[in-house]
Amino acid sequence: MTYEIEWSERASAEYEKLVIYLQNEWGRDIAFRVTIEIDQKIVRIKNSPEQFPIFKKKKNVRRCVASPQTSIYFRVNKDMIEIMSVFDNRQNPRKRKL
């Protein structure tokens, strides 16, 4: 089963902030490569979300490590996947509010 993807406002803002940071600090090529990696992970999440471990059992939140620096947190609802956060792993984990 293939699911529809829905981005939360928070996840969209975090993704945009990450891309801007990468462009400013590392250049367009690196930012482009990272966005491609994230897009590829989103496709994997969409096609087979159960392959990713549950991060918060109570809220049924799963985690996909897109790169050593970035994790994608999502939740599966009936026929939709909600991308909840695109978290920069270099941040303090206490900033991760799911």
C-alpha positions as CSV (number, residue, x, y, z in Angstrom):
1,M,0.0,0.0,0.0
2,T,1.3,3.5,-0.9
3,Y,0.3,6.3,1.4
4,E,-0.2,10.0,0.8
5,I,2.3,12.3,2.5
6,E,1.2,15.3,4.4
7,W,3.7,17.7,5.9
8,S,3.0,19.5,9.1
9,E,3.7,23.2,9.3
10,R,6.5,22.6,11.7
11,A,8.1,20.0,9.4
12,S,7.9,22.3,6.4
13,A,9.4,25.2,8.4
14,E,12.3,23.0,9.7
15,Y,13.0,21.6,6.2
16,E,13.1,25.1,4.8
17,K,15.3,26.3,7.6
18,L,17.7,23.4,7.0
19,V,17.9,24.0,3.3
20,I,18.7,27.7,3.9
21,Y,21.3,26.9,6.4
22,L,23.0,24.4,4.1
23,Q,23.0,26.9,1.2
24,N,24.5,29.6,3.3
25,E,27.1,27.4,5.1
26,W,28.0,24.7,2.5
27,G,26.7,25.9,-0.9
28,R,24.1,25.0,-3.3
29,D,25.6,21.6,-4.3
30,I,25.5,20.2,-0.8
31,A,22.0,21.6,-0.1
32,F,20.9,20.0,-3.3
33,R,22.4,16.6,-2.4
34,V,20.8,16.7,1.1
35,T,17.4,17.5,-0.4
36,I,17.7,14.6,-2.8
37,E,18.6,12.3,0.1
38,I,15.6,13.5,2.1
39,D,13.3,13.1,-1.0
40,Q,14.6,9.5,-1.4
41,K,13.8,8.8,2.2
42,I,10.3,10.2,1.9
43,V,9.7,7.8,-1.0
44,R,10.8,4.9,1.2
45,I,8.6,6.1,4.0
46,K,5.7,6.4,1.6
47,N,6.1,2.9,0.2
48,S,7.0,1.1,3.4
49,P,6.7,3.0,6.7
50,E,6.8,0.0,8.9
51,Q,10.5,-0.6,8.0
52,F,11.3,2.3,10.3
53,P,11.4,1.9,14.1
54,I,8.9,3.4,16.4
55,F,10.5,6.2,18.3
56,K,7.6,7.1,20.6
57,K,5.3,4.2,21.2
58,K,2.6,6.1,22.9
59,K,2.1,8.5,20.0
60,N,3.1,5.9,17.3
61,V,5.9,8.2,16.0
62,R,8.5,6.6,13.8
63,R,12.0,7.8,13.0
64,C,13.9,7.7,9.7
65,V,17.5,8.7,9.8
66,A,17.9,10.6,6.5
67,S,21.6,11.3,7.2
68,P,23.8,11.4,10.3
69,Q,22.8,15.0,10.6
70,T,19.0,14.7,9.9
71,S,16.1,12.6,11.1
72,I,12.6,12.6,9.8
73,Y,9.8,11.9,12.4
74,F,6.5,10.7,11.1
75,R,3.2,9.1,12.1
76,V,1.1,6.7,10.0
77,N,-2.7,7.4,9.9
78,K,-5.1,5.1,8.0
79,D,-4.1,6.0,4.4
80,M,-1.9,9.0,5.1
81,I,1.6,9.6,6.6
82,E,2.1,12.8,8.5
83,I,5.7,14.2,8.4
84,M,5.9,15.7,11.9
85,S,9.5,16.9,12.0
86,V,12.7,17.2,10.0
87,F,15.1,17.4,12.9
88,D,18.7,18.5,12.7
89,N,20.5,16.0,14.9
90,R,23.2,18.4,15.8
91,Q,20.7,20.3,17.9
92,N,20.0,19.7,21.6
93,P,17.6,16.7,21.7
94,R,15.4,18.5,24.1
95,K,14.3,20.8,21.3
96,R,12.7,17.8,19.6
97,K,9.1,18.1,20.6
98,L,6.9,15.5,19.1
